[in-house]
Amino acid sequence: QVQLMESGGGLVQAGGSLRLSCTDTGNIFVINAGGWYRQAPGNQRECLASITSGGVTNIASSVKGRFDVSKDSAKNTVYLEMNNLQPEDTAVYYCKAIGRTAGGRQREHWGPGTQVTVSS
């Protein structure tokens, strides 16, 4: 069973940094591409960053220059590096991974989300 899971969230002071990780803890889903989203209370889910199977990245203008996305195929993990965090970055952060299981078709899976809270 695919068990996509985010980690690395938590409480940080304004100006601080966090690195979120996303991997399949079930160890059956090979991640080829991925994306990071966030949703704050009362807001729609916002796409922050994506990375293709070839490593091409796209960062939303709202976080460009502070956030970056990367992937480590050997570790089957997608990362979101977040710097200079501000209170308005407080939200639940979600990973979307695109890949396949052995012999399966390409699919996408979402993680349950990880809370990031930035204090002023």
Backbone hydrogen bonds, N-H to C=O, Kabsch-Sander energy under -0.5 kcal/mol:
donor,donor_aa,acceptor,acceptor_aa,energy
5,M,23,T,-2.7
7,S,21,S,-2.0
10,G,115,Q,-0.9
12,V,117,T,-2.5
14,A,119,S,-2.4
15,G,85,L,-3.5
16,G,13,Q,-2.3
18,L,82,M,-2.2
20,L,80,L,-2.8
21,S,7,S,-2.7
22,C,78,V,-1.6
23,T,5,M,-1.9
24,D,76,N,-0.5
25,T,3,Q,-2.7
25,T,23,T,-0.8
27,N,24,D,-1.5
30,V,28,I,-0.6
30,V,100,R,-2.8
31,I,29,F,-0.7
32,N,30,V,-0.5
32,N,98,I,-3.0
33,A,98,I,-2.0
34,G,51,I,-2.3
35,G,96,K,-2.4
36,W,49,A,-2.7
37,Y,94,Y,-2.7
38,R,46,E,-2.1
39,Q,92,V,-2.3
43,N,40,A,-2.5
46,E,38,R,-3.3
48,L,36,W,-3.0
49,A,36,W,-1.5
50,S,58,N,-2.0
51,I,34,G,-2.7
52,T,56,V,-2.3
55,G,52,T,-1.6
58,N,50,S,-2.2
60,A,48,L,-3.2
63,V,60,A,-1.5
64,K,60,A,-1.0
65,G,67,F,-0.5
66,R,63,V,-2.3
67,F,63,V,-2.3
68,D,81,E,-2.2
70,S,79,Y,-1.6
72,D,77,T,-2.8
73,S,71,K,-0.6
75,K,72,D,-0.5
76,N,72,D,-0.7
76,N,73,S,-0.6
77,T,72,D,-1.9
78,V,22,C,-2.3
79,Y,70,S,-3.2
80,L,20,L,-2.2
81,E,68,D,-3.1
82,M,18,L,-3.0
82,M,80,L,-0.5
83,N,66,R,-2.0
84,N,15,G,-0.6
85,L,16,G,-2.6
89,D,86,Q,-2.7
90,T,87,P,-1.7
91,A,116,V,-1.9
92,V,39,Q,-2.3
93,Y,91,A,-0.5
93,Y,114,T,-3.1
94,Y,37,Y,-2.8
96,K,35,G,-2.7
97,A,109,H,-2.8
98,I,33,A,-3.0
99,G,107,R,-2.6
100,R,30,V,-1.6
102,A,28,I,-0.6
104,G,101,T,-2.5
107,R,99,G,-3.2
109,H,97,A,-2.6
111,G,95,C,-2.3
114,T,93,Y,-2.2
116,V,91,A,-2.7
117,T,10,G,-2.8
119,S,12,V,-2.5
119,S,117,T,-0.6
